[in-house]
Amino acid sequence: MDDITIRELATAVDEFVTRRDWKKYHRPKDVAMALSVEASELLELFLWKDARKDLSDDELKRIRMEVADVAIYAISLANVCKFDLGEAVLEKVALNETKYPVEDSKDRFG
């Protein structure tokens, strides 16, 4: 599959929501809450798992779908708040470059 841009994903998510006439329900608060729920569902997949064991193919498939749900709601929140998620991510990475310089951060959490 070709590389897909965040802008293309934002358009696809917006079209999905629009075709179902769900925009009236997509207020920032509600989408943020849905994002939190989906993130919790992702976290639940790791609950009580032994971190030393490899994940099974079934577990990886479930994780993949939950991560997709988290991404969809993050994109939806950016859409409803009218900002470009790709630009926001790059801005945050630049801020983190300053906040966590390589020389102070490398191998810090190993």
N, C-alpha and C positions, 0 to 999 in steps of 0.2 A: 504494500500500500504506500502511496506517496505520502510525503510529510504533510500533515494537516496543521494549519495555523490556528492559533487561539481565536482569531477573528472568524475563521470558518466555523469553528465549534460554536462560537457565540451566535452566529447567524443560524446554525442548525438548531440550537436550543431555543432561540427566540421563535423560529418558525414552528417548532413543535408546540410550544406554549400557545402561540397565536392561533394555530389551527384548532386547538381544543378550547379556545376562548377562556383560558385560565389566567390571562393577565390581570383580571380584576381581583384575583386572589394573591397575586405575587407582589405583595408589599414587602419592603425591606425587612421588617421584623419577622414576617412569616417565612420568607425565604432563608433568613439567617437561622431561624429555629429549625427549619427542615435540614439545613446544612449541618447543624449540630447533631440532629438525630441520625443522619447518615454517617457522620464521623463516629458516632457512638456505635452504630451497627458494625462499622469497620473494626473498631477497637474490640468489640465483643468477640470477633473471630479469633483474637489472640488471648482471650481470657482463659486462664488455667492451662495454657499451652507451655510445654517445656521449651524454652528458648534455645536449648542446645540441639533440638531435633529439627531436621529439615521438614519443610512443609510438603504435604502431599499435593498431587496434581489437583485433586478436588478442592483442597484448601486454597490453593493458588487461584483457581477459577473463581471461587467465592470472593476472595480478596480483590481480584481484578474487577468484579462487578460492583463491589462496594466502593472501591476507589473511583470508578466511573460515576457512581451516584454522587460522591463527594464533589467531584469535578463539575458535574452538571449543575449542582446547586451553587457552587462557587461562581461558575459562569453566569447562572441565573441572577445571582445577587449583583454581580457587576453590571449585567444588562439592566436590571431594574433601577440601579443607582446611577446608570448612564456613565460608566467609565470603562475604558479599555483595559481589560484584565492583563493583557500582555504588557502594556505600558506600566501598569501598576507593579507587576512582578519585577520588571527590569529596574524600576525605581527602588523597590524594596531591596533587591540584590545590591544595588549601588550603596544604599544606606548601610546595609550589613557589611559591605566591604570596609567602610569606615569604622563601624562599630566593632567589628571582629577582624582586625588586621591579621594577615597570614602569620607574621612573626610572633604574634601573641596567642594565636589560636591553633596552629598546626600541632597535631598529636596531643591536644589538650584533653580529649575525651576518650582516650584509648585505654 
